[in-house]
Amino acid sequence: MRISESKKEKISEQILAILYSNFPKMLFTAQIAREIARDEEFVKNIMYSLKKKSLVNEIKKNSKGTLYLRRTRWKIGDEVYKAYKGYQKF
């Protein structure tokens, strides 16, 4: 089953809204997938496409500096956060 590009864009907007509402907390891919009720692999693919557009940052280390072997955390980019914050004022 294929998902149209317009629906992928709407799902991407949902993901950015979730990351914005949890800023500065970084969320794992599984947490994001659970929040929007989507498959983890599908969410992972969307997250990498958002990363290519420089909308999100991928965090591959924990707070102690150790690399995650199988997990990734995500954080909304600073510029995107400022844009969302400015949009919320109106």
Backbone as XML, in Angstrom:
<?xml version="1.0"?>
<chain id="A" units="angstrom">
  <residue number="1" name="MET">
    <atom name="N" x="0.841" y="-1.183" z="0.000"/>
    <atom name="CA" x="0.000" y="0.000" z="0.000"/>
    <atom name="C" x="0.883" y="1.242" z="0.000"/>
  </residue>
  <residue number="2" name="ARG">
    <atom name="N" x="0.592" y="2.163" z="-0.875"/>
    <atom name="CA" x="1.387" y="3.372" z="-1.025"/>
    <atom name="C" x="0.682" y="4.554" z="-0.362"/>
  </residue>
  <residue number="3" name="ILE">
    <atom name="N" x="1.474" y="5.443" z="0.167"/>
    <atom name="CA" x="0.941" y="6.653" z="0.793"/>
    <atom name="C" x="1.333" y="7.831" z="-0.088"/>
  </residue>
  <residue number="4" name="SER">
    <atom name="N" x="0.384" y="8.700" z="-0.351"/>
    <atom name="CA" x="0.643" y="9.843" z="-1.228"/>
    <atom name="C" x="1.599" y="10.833" z="-0.558"/>
  </residue>
  <residue number="5" name="GLU">
    <atom name="N" x="2.224" y="11.638" z="-1.370"/>
    <atom name="CA" x="3.169" y="12.640" z="-0.865"/>
    <atom name="C" x="2.481" y="13.663" z="0.033"/>
  </residue>
  <residue number="6" name="SER">
    <atom name="N" x="1.244" y="14.007" z="-0.291"/>
    <atom name="CA" x="0.530" y="14.990" z="0.541"/>
    <atom name="C" x="0.265" y="14.427" z="1.937"/>
  </residue>
  <residue number="7" name="LYS">
    <atom name="N" x="-0.037" y="13.132" z="2.026"/>
    <atom name="CA" x="-0.243" y="12.523" z="3.347"/>
    <atom name="C" x="1.064" y="12.401" z="4.113"/>
  </residue>
  <residue number="8" name="LYS">
    <atom name="N" x="2.158" y="12.129" z="3.404"/>
    <atom name="CA" x="3.462" y="12.086" z="4.060"/>
    <atom name="C" x="3.822" y="13.464" z="4.613"/>
  </residue>
  <residue number="9" name="GLU">
    <atom name="N" x="3.479" y="14.518" z="3.886"/>
    <atom name="CA" x="3.736" y="15.883" z="4.357"/>
    <atom name="C" x="2.935" y="16.178" z="5.621"/>
  </residue>
  <residue number="10" name="LYS">
    <atom name="N" x="1.689" y="15.737" z="5.660"/>
    <atom name="CA" x="0.861" y="15.952" z="6.857"/>
    <atom name="C" x="1.409" y="15.180" z="8.045"/>
  </residue>
  <residue number="11" name="ILE">
    <atom name="N" x="1.887" y="13.963" z="7.810"/>
    <atom name="CA" x="2.489" y="13.174" z="8.886"/>
    <atom name="C" x="3.775" y="13.850" z="9.353"/>
  </residue>
  <residue number="12" name="SER">
    <atom name="N" x="4.546" y="14.394" z="8.428"/>
    <atom name="CA" x="5.763" y="15.124" z="8.792"/>
    <atom name="C" x="5.427" y="16.334" z="9.658"/>
  </residue>
  <residue number="13" name="GLU">
    <atom name="N" x="4.346" y="17.023" z="9.328"/>
    <atom name="CA" x="3.902" y="18.163" z="10.134"/>
    <atom name="C" x="3.513" y="17.720" z="11.527"/>
  </residue>
  <residue number="14" name="GLN">
    <atom name="N" x="2.851" y="16.575" z="11.648"/>
    <atom name="CA" x="2.493" y="16.034" z="12.964"/>
    <atom name="C" x="3.744" y="15.737" z="13.779"/>
  </residue>
  <residue number="15" name="ILE">
    <atom name="N" x="4.739" y="15.142" z="13.137"/>
    <atom name="CA" x="5.985" y="14.815" z="13.825"/>
    <atom name="C" x="6.676" y="16.083" z="14.316"/>
  </residue>
  <residue number="16" name="LEU">
    <atom name="N" x="6.745" y="17.101" z="13.470"/>
    <atom name="CA" x="7.369" y="18.367" z="13.882"/>
    <atom name="C" x="6.598" y="19.005" z="15.037"/>
  </residue>
  <residue number="17" name="ALA">
    <atom name="N" x="5.280" y="18.903" z="15.033"/>
    <atom name="CA" x="4.473" y="19.452" z="16.122"/>
    <atom name="C" x="4.752" y="18.713" z="17.428"/>
  </residue>
  <residue number="18" name="ILE">
    <atom name="N" x="4.916" y="17.407" z="17.356"/>
    <atom name="CA" x="5.234" y="16.621" z="18.554"/>
    <atom name="C" x="6.604" y="16.997" z="19.087"/>
  </residue>
  <residue number="19" name="LEU">
    <atom name="N" x="7.587" y="17.106" z="18.198"/>
    <atom name="CA" x="8.929" y="17.486" z="18.634"/>
    <atom name="C" x="8.944" y="18.907" z="19.201"/>
  </residue>
  <residue number="20" name="TYR">
    <atom name="N" x="8.143" y="19.801" z="18.619"/>
    <atom name="CA" x="8.060" y="21.168" z="19.123"/>
    <atom name="C" x="7.451" y="21.185" z="20.525"/>
  </residue>
  <residue number="21" name="SER">
    <atom name="N" x="6.393" y="20.425" z="20.727"/>
    <atom name="CA" x="5.719" y="20.436" z="22.033"/>
    <atom name="C" x="6.577" y="19.797" z="23.123"/>
  </residue>
  <residue number="22" name="ASN">
    <atom name="N" x="7.542" y="18.964" z="22.750"/>
    <atom name="CA" x="8.420" y="18.318" z="23.726"/>
    <atom name="C" x="9.802" y="18.961" z="23.806"/>
  </residue>
  <residue number="23" name="PHE">
    <atom name="N" x="10.012" y="20.075" z="23.106"/>
    <atom name="CA" x="11.306" y="20.744" z="23.090"/>
    <atom name="C" x="11.670" y="21.196" z="24.492"/>
  </residue>
  <residue number="24" name="PRO">
    <atom name="N" x="12.852" y="21.051" z="24.992"/>
    <atom name="CA" x="14.102" y="20.574" z="24.418"/>
    <atom name="C" x="14.319" y="19.069" z="24.591"/>
  </residue>
  <residue number="25" name="LYS">
    <atom name="N" x="13.327" y="18.362" z="25.088"/>
    <atom name="CA" x="13.452" y="16.914" z="25.257"/>
    <atom name="C" x="13.601" y="16.237" z="23.895"/>
  </residue>
  <residue number="26" name="MET">
    <atom name="N" x="14.490" y="15.252" z="23.843"/>
    <atom name="CA" x="14.711" y="14.497" z="22.614"/>
    <atom name="C" x="13.930" y="13.191" z="22.697"/>
  </residue>
  <residue number="27" name="LEU">
    <atom name="N" x="13.250" y="12.824" z="21.630"/>
    <atom name="CA" x="12.412" y="11.640" z="21.622"/>
    <atom name="C" x="13.004" y="10.546" z="20.756"/>
  </residue>
  <residue number="28" name="PHE">
    <atom name="N" x="12.824" y="9.300" z="21.190"/>
    <atom name="CA" x="13.228" y="8.159" z="20.381"/>
    <atom name="C" x="12.215" y="7.959" z="19.259"/>
  </residue>
  <residue number="29" name="THR">
    <atom name="N" x="12.642" y="7.298" z="18.215"/>
    <atom name="CA" x="11.777" y="7.018" z="17.070"/>
    <atom name="C" x="10.531" y="6.254" z="17.525"/>
  </residue>
  <residue number="30" name="ALA">
    <atom name="N" x="10.706" y="5.298" z="18.429"/>
    <atom name="CA" x="9.573" y="4.503" z="18.918"/>
    <atom name="C" x="8.544" y="5.374" z="19.636"/>
  </residue>
  <residue number="31" name="GLN">
    <atom name="N" x="9.010" y="6.368" z="20.388"/>
    <atom name="CA" x="8.083" y="7.268" z="21.084"/>
    <atom name="C" x="7.285" y="8.096" z="20.096"/>
  </residue>
  <residue number="32" name="ILE">
    <atom name="N" x="7.932" y="8.573" z="19.065"/>
    <atom name="CA" x="7.239" y="9.365" z="18.043"/>
    <atom name="C" x="6.219" y="8.500" z="17.318"/>
  </residue>
  <residue number="33" name="ALA">
    <atom name="N" x="6.618" y="7.271" z="16.960"/>
    <atom name="CA" x="5.721" y="6.356" z="16.257"/>
    <atom name="C" x="4.497" y="6.037" z="17.106"/>
  </residue>
  <residue number="34" name="ARG">
    <atom name="N" x="4.699" y="5.844" z="18.393"/>
    <atom name="CA" x="3.587" y="5.557" z="19.303"/>
    <atom name="C" x="2.641" y="6.755" z="19.396"/>
  </residue>
  <residue number="35" name="GLU">
    <atom name="N" x="3.207" y="7.949" z="19.410"/>
    <atom name="CA" x="2.422" y="9.179" z="19.535"/>
    <atom name="C" x="1.506" y="9.410" z="18.331"/>
  </residue>
  <residue number="36" name="ILE">
    <atom name="N" x="1.993" y="9.099" z="17.131"/>
    <atom name="CA" x="1.172" y="9.336" z="15.941"/>
    <atom name="C" x="0.547" y="8.052" z="15.398"/>
  </residue>
  <residue number="37" name="ALA">
    <atom name="N" x="0.710" y="6.949" z="16.124"/>
    <atom name="CA" x="0.111" y="5.651" z="15.777"/>
    <atom name="C" x="0.526" y="5.191" z="14.377"/>
  </residue>
  <residue number="38" name="ARG">
    <atom name="N" x="1.821" y="5.166" z="14.148"/>
    <atom name="CA" x="2.382" y="4.701" z="12.884"/>
    <atom name="C" x="3.475" y="3.673" z="13.152"/>
  </residue>
  <residue number="39" name="ASP">
    <atom name="N" x="3.827" y="2.930" z="12.114"/>
    <atom name="CA" x="4.873" y="1.927" z="12.181"/>
    <atom name="C" x="6.229" y="2.607" z="12.386"/>
  </residue>
  <residue number="40" name="GLU">
    <atom name="N" x="7.095" y="2.000" z="13.198"/>
    <atom name="CA" x="8.396" y="2.602" z="13.496"/>
    <atom name="C" x="9.275" y="2.762" z="12.253"/>
  </residue>
  <residue number="41" name="GLU">
    <atom name="N" x="9.268" y="1.786" z="11.375"/>
    <atom name="CA" x="10.084" y="1.879" z="10.168"/>
    <atom name="C" x="9.608" y="3.014" z="9.258"/>
  </residue>
  <residue number="42" name="PHE">
    <atom name="N" x="8.310" y="3.188" z="9.160"/>
    <atom name="CA" x="7.745" y="4.272" z="8.363"/>
    <atom name="C" x="8.157" y="5.620" z="8.956"/>
  </residue>
  <residue number="43" name="VAL">
    <atom name="N" x="8.049" y="5.743" z="10.276"/>
    <atom name="CA" x="8.429" y="6.986" z="10.955"/>
    <atom name="C" x="9.927" y="7.233" z="10.782"/>
  </residue>
  <residue number="44" name="LYS">
    <atom name="N" x="10.717" y="6.177" z="10.858"/>
    <atom name="CA" x="12.165" y="6.320" z="10.685"/>
    <atom name="C" x="12.494" y="6.871" z="9.299"/>
  </residue>
  <residue number="45" name="ASN">
    <atom name="N" x="11.823" y="6.376" z="8.272"/>
    <atom name="CA" x="12.046" y="6.882" z="6.914"/>
    <atom name="C" x="11.667" y="8.359" z="6.804"/>
  </residue>
  <residue number="46" name="ILE">
    <atom name="N" x="10.563" y="8.742" z="7.409"/>
    <atom name="CA" x="10.151" y="10.149" z="7.382"/>
    <atom name="C" x="11.145" y="11.008" z="8.153"/>
  </residue>
  <residue number="47" name="MET">
    <atom name="N" x="11.652" y="10.494" z="9.277"/>
    <atom name="CA" x="12.613" y="11.258" z="10.067"/>
    <atom name="C" x="13.887" y="11.514" z="9.255"/>
  </residue>
  <residue number="48" name="TYR">
    <atom name="N" x="14.345" y="10.524" z="8.508"/>
    <atom name="CA" x="15.540" y="10.728" z="7.691"/>
    <atom name="C" x="15.280" y="11.716" z="6.556"/>
  </residue>
  <residue number="49" name="SER">
    <atom name="N" x="14.058" y="11.728" z="6.023"/>
    <atom name="CA" x="13.756" y="12.726" z="4.988"/>
    <atom name="C" x="13.694" y="14.127" z="5.602"/>
  </residue>
  <residue number="50" name="LEU">
    <atom name="N" x="13.195" y="14.243" z="6.841"/>
    <atom name="CA" x="13.190" y="15.535" z="7.534"/>
    <atom name="C" x="14.620" y="15.979" z="7.861"/>
  </residue>
  <residue number="51" name="LYS">
    <atom name="N" x="15.474" y="15.012" z="8.170"/>
    <atom name="CA" x="16.874" y="15.329" z="8.453"/>
    <atom name="C" x="17.560" y="15.882" z="7.207"/>
  </residue>
  <residue number="52" name="LYS">
    <atom name="N" x="17.258" y="15.302" z="6.041"/>
    <atom name="CA" x="17.846" y="15.792" z="4.785"/>
    <atom name="C" x="17.430" y="17.227" z="4.507"/>
  </residue>
  <residue number="53" name="LYS">
    <atom name="N" x="16.226" y="17.599" z="4.957"/>
    <atom name="CA" x="15.723" y="18.962" z="4.771"/>
    <atom name="C" x="16.200" y="19.894" z="5.883"/>
  </residue>
  <residue number="54" name="SER">
    <atom name="N" x="17.005" y="19.381" z="6.817"/>
    <atom name="CA" x="17.544" y="20.131" z="7.962"/>
    <atom name="C" x="16.445" y="20.638" z="8.898"/>
  </residue>
  <residue number="55" name="LEU">
    <atom name="N" x="15.392" y="19.852" z="9.050"/>
    <atom name="CA" x="14.311" y="20.232" z="9.957"/>
    <atom name="C" x="14.460" y="19.589" z="11.332"/>
  </residue>
  <residue number="56" name="VAL">
    <atom name="N" x="15.136" y="18.441" z="11.396"/>
    <atom name="CA" x="15.362" y="17.759" z="12.664"/>
    <atom name="C" x="16.834" y="17.381" z="12.776"/>
  </residue>
  <residue number="57" name="ASN">
    <atom name="N" x="17.262" y="17.144" z="14.010"/>
    <atom name="CA" x="18.633" y="16.717" z="14.279"/>
    <atom name="C" x="18.601" y="15.304" z="14.842"/>
  </residue>
  <residue number="58" name="GLU">
    <atom name="N" x="19.502" y="14.473" z="14.369"/>
    <atom name="CA" x="19.608" y="13.100" z="14.844"/>
    <atom name="C" x="20.633" y="13.053" z="15.967"/>
  </residue>
  <residue number="59" name="ILE">
    <atom name="N" x="20.255" y="12.443" z="17.082"/>
    <atom name="CA" x="21.144" y="12.308" z="18.232"/>
    <atom name="C" x="21.473" y="10.826" z="18.374"/>
  </residue>
  <residue number="60" name="LYS">
    <atom name="N" x="22.744" y="10.479" z="18.220"/>
    <atom name="CA" x="23.144" y="9.074" z="18.252"/>
    <atom name="C" x="23.913" y="8.710" z="19.518"/>
  </residue>
  <residue number="61" name="LYS">
    <atom name="N" x="24.025" y="9.670" z="20.463"/>
    <atom name="CA" x="24.741" y="9.404" z="21.713"/>
    <atom name="C" x="23.837" y="9.697" z="22.897"/>
  </residue>
  <residue number="62" name="ASN">
    <atom name="N" x="24.055" y="8.976" z="23.994"/>
    <atom name="CA" x="23.295" y="9.269" z="25.211"/>
    <atom name="C" x="23.968" y="10.410" z="25.973"/>
  </residue>
  <residue number="63" name="SER">
    <atom name="N" x="23.437" y="10.747" z="27.123"/>
    <atom name="CA" x="23.954" y="11.893" z="27.868"/>
    <atom name="C" x="25.380" y="11.672" z="28.373"/>
  </residue>
  <residue number="64" name="LYS">
    <atom name="N" x="25.813" y="10.415" z="28.456"/>
    <atom name="CA" x="27.175" y="10.120" z="28.895"/>
    <atom name="C" x="28.163" y="10.054" z="27.743"/>
  </residue>
  <residue number="65" name="GLY">
    <atom name="N" x="27.684" y="10.226" z="26.505"/>
    <atom name="CA" x="28.556" y="10.226" z="25.346"/>
    <atom name="C" x="28.722" y="8.873" z="24.680"/>
  </residue>
  <residue number="66" name="THR">
    <atom name="N" x="27.993" y="7.871" z="25.166"/>
    <atom name="CA" x="28.075" y="6.538" z="24.580"/>
    <atom name="C" x="27.152" y="6.451" z="23.373"/>
  </residue>
  <residue number="67" name="LEU">
    <atom name="N" x="27.649" y="5.871" z="22.288"/>
    <atom name="CA" x="26.850" y="5.723" z="21.076"/>
    <atom name="C" x="25.725" y="4.725" z="21.284"/>
  </residue>
  <residue number="68" name="TYR">
    <atom name="N" x="24.546" y="5.068" z="20.755"/>
    <atom name="CA" x="23.458" y="4.109" z="20.707"/>
    <atom name="C" x="23.751" y="3.129" z="19.590"/>
  </residue>
  <residue number="69" name="LEU">
    <atom name="N" x="23.539" y="1.850" z="19.839"/>
    <atom name="CA" x="23.798" y="0.855" z="18.808"/>
    <atom name="C" x="22.584" y="0.644" z="17.911"/>
  </residue>
  <residue number="70" name="ARG">
    <atom name="N" x="21.388" y="0.686" z="18.484"/>
    <atom name="CA" x="20.199" y="0.375" z="17.700"/>
    <atom name="C" x="19.115" y="1.426" z="17.789"/>
  </residue>
  <residue number="71" name="ARG">
    <atom name="N" x="19.351" y="2.491" z="18.507"/>
    <atom name="CA" x="18.310" y="3.485" z="18.700"/>
    <atom name="C" x="18.790" y="4.856" z="18.274"/>
  </residue>
  <residue number="72" name="THR">
    <atom name="N" x="17.833" y="5.728" z="18.026"/>
    <atom name="CA" x="18.155" y="7.107" z="17.655"/>
    <atom name="C" x="17.145" y="8.026" z="18.320"/>
  </residue>
  <residue number="73" name="ARG">
    <atom name="N" x="17.656" y="9.128" z="18.845"/>
    <atom name="CA" x="16.765" y="10.159" z="19.376"/>
    <atom name="C" x="16.728" y="11.307" z="18.387"/>
  </residue>
  <residue number="74" name="TRP">
    <atom name="N" x="15.631" y="12.065" z="18.425"/>
    <atom name="CA" x="15.427" y="13.163" z="17.487"/>
    <atom name="C" x="15.068" y="14.433" z="18.234"/>
  </residue>
  <residue number="75" name="LYS">
    <atom name="N" x="15.527" y="15.530" z="17.676"/>
    <atom name="CA" x="15.259" y="16.852" z="18.247"/>
    <atom name="C" x="14.958" y="17.792" z="17.096"/>
  </residue>
  <residue number="76" name="ILE">
    <atom name="N" x="14.007" y="18.668" z="17.295"/>
    <atom name="CA" x="13.670" y="19.655" z="16.268"/>
    <atom name="C" x="14.839" y="20.636" z="16.146"/>
  </residue>
  <residue number="77" name="GLY">
    <atom name="N" x="15.130" y="21.065" z="14.933"/>
    <atom name="CA" x="16.226" y="22.002" z="14.700"/>
    <atom name="C" x="15.951" y="23.362" z="15.331"/>
  </residue>
  <residue number="78" name="ASP">
    <atom name="N" x="17.004" y="24.065" z="15.688"/>
    <atom name="CA" x="16.848" y="25.361" z="16.352"/>
    <atom name="C" x="16.110" y="26.372" z="15.483"/>
  </residue>
  <residue number="79" name="GLU">
    <atom name="N" x="16.431" y="26.413" z="14.199"/>
    <atom name="CA" x="15.765" y="27.363" z="13.302"/>
    <atom name="C" x="14.280" y="27.045" z="13.172"/>
  </residue>
  <residue number="80" name="VAL">
    <atom name="N" x="13.969" y="25.753" z="13.112"/>
    <atom name="CA" x="12.572" y="25.322" z="12.997"/>
    <atom name="C" x="11.819" y="25.671" z="14.277"/>
  </residue>
  <residue number="81" name="TYR">
    <atom name="N" x="12.479" y="25.474" z="15.430"/>
    <atom name="CA" x="11.842" y="25.816" z="16.705"/>
    <atom name="C" x="11.517" y="27.304" z="16.762"/>
  </residue>
  <residue number="82" name="LYS">
    <atom name="N" x="12.455" y="28.132" z="16.329"/>
    <atom name="CA" x="12.225" y="29.584" z="16.331"/>
    <atom name="C" x="11.091" y="29.953" z="15.387"/>
  </residue>
  <residue number="83" name="ALA">
    <atom name="N" x="11.029" y="29.291" z="14.237"/>
    <atom name="CA" x="9.951" y="29.559" z="13.279"/>
    <atom name="C" x="8.597" y="29.170" z="13.865"/>
  </residue>
  <residue number="84" name="TYR">
    <atom name="N" x="8.517" y="27.993" z="14.498"/>
    <atom name="CA" x="7.273" y="27.558" z="15.132"/>
    <atom name="C" x="6.886" y="28.514" z="16.258"/>
  </residue>
  <residue number="85" name="LYS">
    <atom name="N" x="7.880" y="28.916" z="17.047"/>
    <atom name="CA" x="7.621" y="29.806" z="18.174"/>
    <atom name="C" x="7.079" y="31.144" z="17.682"/>
  </residue>
  <residue number="86" name="GLY">
    <atom name="N" x="7.652" y="31.677" z="16.602"/>
    <atom name="CA" x="7.176" y="32.924" z="16.026"/>
    <atom name="C" x="5.779" y="32.767" z="15.448"/>
  </residue>
  <residue number="87" name="TYR">
    <atom name="N" x="5.488" y="31.628" z="14.884"/>
    <atom name="CA" x="4.166" y="31.364" z="14.308"/>
    <atom name="C" x="3.102" y="31.264" z="15.394"/>
  </residue>
  <residue number="88" name="GLN">
    <atom name="N" x="3.476" y="30.743" z="16.576"/>
    <atom name="CA" x="2.535" y="30.569" z="17.672"/>
    <atom name="C" x="2.076" y="31.889" z="18.269"/>
  </residue>
  <residue number="89" name="LYS">
    <atom name="N" x="2.854" y="32.943" z="18.111"/>
    <atom name="CA" x="2.500" y="34.240" z="18.692"/>
    <atom name="C" x="1.288" y="34.857" z="18.011"/>
  </residue>
  <residue number="90" name="PHE">
    <atom name="N" x="1.037" y="34.514" z="16.751"/>
    <atom name="CA" x="-0.061" y="35.138" z="16.003"/>
    <atom name="C" x="-1.323" y="34.405" z="16.188"/>
  </residue>
</chain>
